[in-house]
Amino acid sequence: MKEFVDGTAYNNEQGNRARKLFAAVVLAALDDAIADDKKYGNGPEQIARWARSRDGREVLSCAGIDPNERVVQGLMEFVGKGVRTSVALSREESERRHAAELETRAA
């Protein structure tokens, strides 16, 4: 019985690692689309085309993200804002956005 539990825990950990790897691929695709947007002005269209493609849907699924149209719209919005993923995920940016939101509510 103990061997089964150890094997299950190991497989779960491997699955989590794989999911994180595919999530990193999604973040890289977002950064590429943001770069395309700044250079050519077509970033949201690029990420939408990728997310709707067979490969994009597969990567999103493996990252634990349901590849539906709502997700595609969210990815397009994110790219349209032009904030790199490393900046958007940083604590400073999160605190700045939260403070700005509080200011707009107070006004």
C-alpha positions as CSV (number, residue, x, y, z in Angstrom):
1,M,0.0,0.0,0.0
2,K,2.8,2.4,0.9
3,E,4.4,1.9,-2.5
4,F,1.1,2.8,-4.2
5,V,0.9,6.1,-2.2
6,D,4.5,6.9,-3.0
7,G,4.0,6.2,-6.7
8,T,0.8,8.4,-6.7
9,A,2.6,11.2,-5.0
10,Y,5.5,11.0,-7.4
11,N,3.2,11.0,-10.4
12,N,1.3,14.0,-9.0
13,E,4.5,15.9,-8.5
14,Q,5.6,15.1,-12.1
15,G,2.3,16.3,-13.4
16,N,2.6,19.6,-11.5
17,R,6.1,20.1,-12.9
18,A,4.8,19.5,-16.4
19,R,1.9,21.9,-15.9
20,K,4.4,24.6,-14.7
21,L,6.6,24.0,-17.8
22,F,3.6,24.5,-20.1
23,A,2.6,27.6,-18.2
24,A,6.0,29.0,-18.9
25,V,5.5,28.4,-22.6
26,V,2.2,30.3,-22.4
27,L,4.0,33.2,-20.7
28,A,6.7,33.2,-23.4
29,A,4.0,33.3,-26.1
30,L,2.4,36.3,-24.4
31,D,5.8,38.1,-24.2
32,D,6.4,37.3,-27.9
33,A,3.0,38.7,-28.8
34,I,3.7,41.9,-26.7
35,A,7.0,42.3,-28.6
36,D,5.1,41.9,-31.9
37,D,2.5,44.4,-30.8
38,K,5.2,47.0,-30.0
39,K,7.1,46.3,-33.3
40,Y,4.3,45.6,-35.8
41,G,1.1,46.5,-34.0
42,N,-0.5,43.1,-34.4
43,G,0.1,41.4,-31.0
44,P,-3.5,40.7,-30.0
45,E,-4.2,39.1,-33.4
46,Q,-1.0,37.0,-33.1
47,I,-1.8,35.6,-29.6
48,A,-5.4,34.9,-30.7
49,R,-4.2,33.1,-33.8
50,W,-1.8,31.0,-31.6
51,A,-4.4,30.3,-28.9
52,R,-6.9,29.1,-31.5
53,S,-4.4,26.9,-33.3
54,R,-4.1,23.2,-32.6
55,D,-0.7,23.7,-30.9
56,G,-1.9,26.6,-28.9
57,R,-5.0,24.8,-27.6
58,E,-2.8,21.8,-26.7
59,V,-0.3,24.0,-24.8
60,L,-3.1,25.8,-22.9
61,S,-4.7,22.5,-22.0
62,C,-1.4,21.1,-20.7
63,A,-0.9,24.3,-18.7
64,G,-4.2,23.7,-17.0
65,I,-6.0,26.4,-18.9
66,D,-9.3,25.7,-20.7
67,P,-8.7,26.9,-24.3
68,N,-12.1,28.6,-24.8
69,E,-13.0,31.9,-26.5
70,R,-13.1,33.7,-23.2
71,V,-9.5,32.8,-22.5
72,V,-8.5,33.9,-26.0
73,Q,-10.2,37.3,-25.3
74,G,-8.4,37.6,-22.0
75,L,-5.0,36.9,-23.7
76,M,-5.8,39.5,-26.3
77,E,-6.6,42.0,-23.6
78,F,-3.4,41.3,-21.7
79,V,-1.3,41.7,-24.8
80,G,-3.2,44.9,-25.7
81,K,-2.1,46.4,-22.4
82,G,1.5,45.9,-23.4
83,V,2.9,45.0,-19.9
84,R,5.5,42.2,-20.0
85,T,4.6,39.1,-18.0
86,S,7.6,39.4,-15.8
87,V,6.5,42.9,-14.8
88,A,2.8,42.0,-14.5
89,L,3.6,39.2,-12.2
90,S,6.0,41.2,-10.0
91,R,5.0,42.3,-6.5
92,E,5.7,46.0,-7.2
93,E,3.4,46.0,-10.2
94,S,0.7,44.2,-8.2
95,E,0.9,46.7,-5.4
96,R,0.9,49.7,-7.8
97,R,-2.2,48.4,-9.5
98,H,-3.9,47.8,-6.2
99,A,-3.1,51.3,-5.0
100,A,-4.4,52.8,-8.2
101,E,-7.6,50.8,-7.9
102,L,-8.1,52.0,-4.3
103,E,-7.5,55.6,-5.4
104,T,-10.2,55.4,-8.2
105,R,-12.7,53.9,-5.7
106,A,-12.1,56.7,-3.2
107,A,-12.5,59.4,-5.9
